[in-house]
Each structure stands twice: as C-alpha cells, then as structure tokens.
Amino acid sequence: MTTTPTPRPAVAGLPAYVAGRRATGGQVAPLASNESHYPPLPKVLAAVAGAAERVNRYPDMAATALRDRIAAEAGTTSRAIAVGPGSVGVLAQLIAAVCDPGDEVVFAWRSFEAYPILCQIAGAVGVPVPLTADERHDLPGMAAAITDRTKVVLLCSPNNPTGTAITQAQLVDFLDRVPGRVLVVLDEAYREFEGGDSPDGVGLLGSSHPNLCLLRTFSKAYGLAGLRVGYAIAHPDIAEGLRRTQIPFSVSNVAQAAALAALDSAAEVAERVAVVLAERARVEAAARGFGWTVPDGAANFLWLRTDDVVREKLVAAFDAADIMVRGYAGDGVRVTIADPASNDRVLAVLAAFDRGAR
C-alpha cells in the first residue's frame, strides 16, 4: 500500500484564517483589512529604498537597533523587547514558548480570529468566553474561566472586530484576580487609535504585574502592514523566550529600517490618526442616526452587529457599491474607516439599506 505524509490531525482540522478580501478595481474601496488608507510615510519610503540595497545580506536577527529604539520610546529596557513578523507572529512565538500540549488559553469571543488557530497549532486548548451584551470583554467571566491548566489569557484592546477597549482600572482589577503563574497578553494592535486613553501597560509590567505582556504592531497606524513587523514588551525572561522561539531572520532588514523610519515620523503618524479618529466619530454618529446599533469604537473601524440574514444582505449591498468589507458569520460586519469620500460611500449604503431587513 502506498502512503504519503500527512499533517497532524490538529493541523488538518484547523479553520482557515480568512483575510480581508482584496480590491481588484480602481473604484473599489478596500475596507476589509483595517489597513492604513494613507500612502507610506516619506521617511519610510526612503528607508525601504536604502535597505533594499542590502537584501542580499541577512538582517540583524536580534533587531538590535529597533529593539533599542522601541525600548527608549516605551521607557523600558531592550531586554524586555522581542520583535517578530507582525504582532500575530510574536503571539505564535509566545504560545509556543509558554504552552505545552493540553494547556489552556483563555480569550474573549468574538475577538481576533487567529487566537483559536494559534492555540490549535501549538496543541493548546482554546477557552473562548463570550463578549458582554455591549460587545466588551467579560473580564469577570474570563477570570472565572482560569483553571490549573491555564497558561495564557489573551485580552484584545481595542478588540478586533468590535472596537471596544479595556480601561486602566478594568485592566488593573483583572490582573489582580489572575494568578501570577498565568501570562496575561494585552494585544494592542490598535492602541494608537484610542486617542491617548490606552492603559499604562508598561508601568503595570514594571511595577506590580510581571505576568503582563504587551503586543504591538507597525501594521496599522504606522502603515507597514505589507512588511510584517511587530513586537512584545514583557518581563525579560519572557522576552528572551520569545527571541529563542523566533524563526531565524524572520524580520527583514527592510522591515526593521521601515519601522525605525516610522518611529522617526511620529508627528505625521499622529496627524493621520487624528483624522481617522474624527472620521470614526462622524461615521459612528451617522450610522446611529440611520438606526444602526454601533458600539463606541476605539480602533480604526466600524462594527455592526447583525444576524446572518442581515449580514449576507449587507455585505452584498456593499459589494454592489464596490466596497469591500469584512463579514463575520454569526456576528456581524466590520468596515475600516478610511478617507472621507470612502466613508461617505459606506454611509450611503447604510442609509439606503432596507431597515425592515434588520
């Protein structure tokens, strides 16, 4: 009998990660992936061009210059920084570094859809805890879900795809309930869009909660989604474990140079974020005026909770208007906030949608 190699059963049973659909025409508004709608920053383009001249050489595997710069910006030490291919890449390293097969990872649901996938790949057991009625993390419920097998708790704030955020007081209260042996990961991919209201995770990590780990990325506000660079801020022992589990040279020299240039462009990034925040407030208010239920978002997208019948009709209506959005089976529709003209097109669809179908 002839046989062929096969993946592990856990891999064969993985749900496919569903990326946001890609725009294929000039009139299509690509609002499915929460990318920055702005072109790359001028300093980033110059840095990419310069780094491209060295792509025949391996990058600095330790990302020394970038880690030093991130540490200086965050007010910590470079020993507490681990860089990887996007924050999701760092999270994959983290679960591999901390979890043995059968260990539990608690997370809110619905949240970032890579969470259950990464758990299953590592052989860990995902423990989803439903969101509250107002689309937020049920932090008491998540604390109650922790068992002797729990190794990691994932908090996504602002939460993808609902946009809701965890406050400083809520985070402190939650951390006080969690055993010190459990690593609490605060995924802050959208933190720049909180308007300065994000928790002081670095302060908590450095003072009273060494079991806290922060995940951040250059993909969103900094506009480097195509270069894949993110990082963790954690206790030096955890950060060292992340660096040891990193795939060698997984963050290119181009990505490292671009991230440094993006940090050099902080004022321009802040200006772009301010426009997104103003547009988010305008779009949310208008959508509510059309009768939609919209939570107070703290990210760069709009969340519309719907049943599956309405979700399918609404996604079809956006498709007909050449607008790519992201639908979530059983939950709703997420729409990236972009330039005012694209946002106006979104509002036109929401205004014209048959309210009786809701």
N, C-alpha and C positions, 0 to 999 in steps of 0.2 A: 504494500500500500504506500502510495506517495503522499507525503505530508509537506506542508510549508510552515514556516514560522508564523506565529500569530501574536498579536498584542495581548497583554494581560487582560483578564476579564474586566478589571476596573477601567481600563482604557477603552475597551470595546463598548462599554456601557456609558461612556461619557456623553453628556449632551453637548452638541456643537455650540461653540461660542458664536453668537450672532452679532457680527459687526454691523454698524450703521451702513445703510445702502449708499452706493456711490452715485454721484451726479454724472450724467452722460451727455448733457447738452448745455449750451451756453445760457439758456433761460431757466435751467433747473436750479433751485435754491437748495444747497446741500445742508440740511438742518437735522441730520440724523445722528451725528457722531460727537457733538459738543466740541468741535474743533474751533479754533480762533478763525473768524472770518477775515481778519486783517492779514495783509501780506507779511512775510518775515521782516523782522526789525532790520534796519540798515546795518547796524553793527554785527548782527548775526550773519547776514549775507556775506559781509567782508570776512568774517572769521571762518565761515564754511569754505569760501574760496581759498583762503590761506591754508587751511587744514587739508584741503583736497590734494594739495601738492605732496602730502606725506602719506597718502593712503597705501603706499607700497610697504609701509612700516607698521608694525603692531602698535596699538595705542598703549598708554600707561595703564596697566591693569589695575593699579591701585587708585587711579584717578586722583593723584595727589593734589594737584593744583585746584581741581574742582572741589574736592573734599575740604581743603583748607579754606577756600572761599565760602563755601556753604556754612562751615563752622563759624567763620567770622561774622557772617550775616545773621546767623541764628543765636550767636552768643554762647557757643559751646566749643568743645574740642573736636579736632578732626578724628580722634579715636572713636567718637560717638557717631560718625557718619559712615554709611555704606551706600555706594552708588550702584545702580543696576539699569537694565534696559526697560525704562519706564517703571512707575511705581508698582504696576502689576507684576513685572519681572522680579522686583525686590520682594514682593509678597510671596511669590512662588519660592524664592530662596528661603524666606523666613519660615514658611510652613515646613519646608524640607529640613531646615535646621533645628526646628523645635519639636516637631511631631513624629512619633513612631506610629506604625500601623495600629489602628484602633483608637488612637487618641481623638479627643473631641475638639471641634472648633465651633464656637457659638457665634452666630451672626444674625442680624436683622433680615427680615424678608418681607417685601421685596427690597433688595439692595443690589449692589454691583454683581452682575451675573457670573463673573469669573470666580467668585468665592466658592460656590459648591464644586466647581470644576477643579480648582486647585486642591481642594481638600481630597477629592476622589483620586486625583493623580498621586498624591502623597500617601494614600491609604488611610488618611484620617477620616473621621466621621463628622460630617457637617450637621450642626444642630440649628436649624432656622427658627427664629422667634418672630411671629407676625408683628408688623407695624401696628401702631395705635390707629384709632379711627381718624386722627388728624395727620396721618402719614409720617409720624415720627417714630424713632426707636423706642420700644417699650423697655426702658432700662431696668426697671424693677423685674420685669419678666425675664430679661436676659441674665440678670444676676441670679435669679432663682433657677435658671437652666444650667448653671455651673455645677458639675459633679466632680468626683475624684479623678475622672478621666479627662477633664477639660484641660487643655494646654494653652489655648488661644481664644480670645474674644475679639471679634472684628467689629469696629464701630466706623461707619462711613458718614463723615460730616464735613460739608453738606452731603446729604445722602443722594446717591445716584440710583434710581431716577426721580425721586420725589422732591429733591431740592431742599428738604428741611435740614436744620442744623441743631447740633447739641451745644448748649451753653456751657460756660466755665463752671457755674455752680452745679449743673447736672453732671458734668464730667467728674468733678471732684467727689460728688456724692456717690457716683457709680464706682469710682476707683476705691473709695473707702469700703465698699461692700465686697470687692473682689479679693480673693486670697492672693498673697504676694507671689505664689508659685505660678500663677496664671498670667501670661503675657497679654496685655490689652493693647491692640493695634488700632490707632486712630488714623484712618485713611482720609487724608486731607487734600485730595486731588484738586478740589475746587475752592480751597481756602481763600485764595485771593479775591474771590467774588463775595465774600462775607462782609466786605466793607469795613474791615478792622475789628469785627466782633468775634473773631475766632478765639478759641480758648488758648491760654498760655501753656501749651503742652511742654515746651522746653523747660519752663520754670517748674512745672509739676514733676517732670522727669528728673530734673537735677536736684530737687529738694526732697519730696516725700514719696514719690512713686516711681522707683527704678524699674518697675514692671511695665511701664508705659513705653510704647514705640510709636513714632510718628512716621507716616508715609506721605511723601510729597512728590510732585512731578513738574517737569517743564513742558508737558504736553498741552496744557490748557491755556492759562493766562499768558504764558511766555511764547506760545505758538510754535513749539517744537515737536508736535505730535508725530511727524514723519521721521524724527531722528532717534526716538526711544531713549530717553534719559530721565531717570527718577532717582529718588534716594530715600533712605531711612535715617531718622535721628533716634538713637536708642542708647541704652546702657552700653558702655564699651565692650563688655563681654558678648552681648547680643550682636552688636555691630561687627565684631570680629568673626562671629559665627556666620554672619551674612557674607562677609568678604570671602570666607573659606568655601562657602557653597556656591559662589558665583561662577557661572560658566566663564572660563578664561577669555579675556579680551572682548566681553560682550557689549561694552560701551565704547563705541568707536572714537577715534581721535577727533573726527568731525563733530560728533555729538558733544564731546567734552568741551571743545572750543566754542561751539554754539551756545552751550549752557553758560559758560563764563561771559560771553558777549551779551547774553540775555540779562544776566545779573548786572552788567555794566549799563544796561538800558532801563533801569528801574523806573525812572521818571516817565519814559514813554509807555512802559507797561501800565503804570498807574493811570495814565491818561486814557488808555484804551479800556481798561477795566471800568473806569468811571462812566464811560459812555455805555458800556454793557449794563451796568447797574441801573442807569437812568432808563434805558430801553426795557430792561426787565420789569421795572416798576410800571412803566407805561403799558406794556403788553399785558401784565397780570391784571391791572385795573380795567383795561378794556375788555379782556376776556370775561372777567366777573360781570361787567356790565351787560355782556351778551347772555348771561345766565349760566356760565360755566363755573364749577367749583374748583378753585385754584388755591393750593396752599401758599403760604408766604415762602417764596423761594430764596435761597442764599447761594445759588450757583448761576451758571450761565445758560439755563434752560427753563422751559415752562413745563409743568406737569399737569396732565388732565386725566383724572381717574374716571374710567368708563368700564362698562361691561364689554364682553367680547363682541356683541352685536354692534354696538355703537363704535367700538374700536375699529372694526373692519370697515365700516362705512366711513368713518372719519379719515382713516388712512387712505381710502380710495378717493375721498374728496381732495385730500392734499395731493395725491398722485395726479389727479386730473388738473390741478393747478400748477403742476411742475414743481412741487415742493416735496423734498424727501424728508420724512420724519421717522421716528422710531416707535413702533407699536410693541407692546408687551402683552402677550397672551394672558388673559385673566386679570389684567390690572389697568392698562390704560395706554396713553400716548405721551411721548416726550418730544418736545420741539426745542431745538437750540435757538437761543437768542442771537441774532446776527445784526446786520446793518438795518437802519430804519426802513428802507424800501422793502427788504425781505420780510421784516416783521409786519409791515403793513399788509403784505400778501397773506401772511398767516392769519392776521385778524380778519381779513376779508373772508377767508374760508370759515373761520369760527362764527362770524356774523351771519353768513348765509346758510350754515348747516341747519338742517331741519330739527328744530327743537323738540318736536314730537318724537324724534327717534331716540331721544335721550331718556 
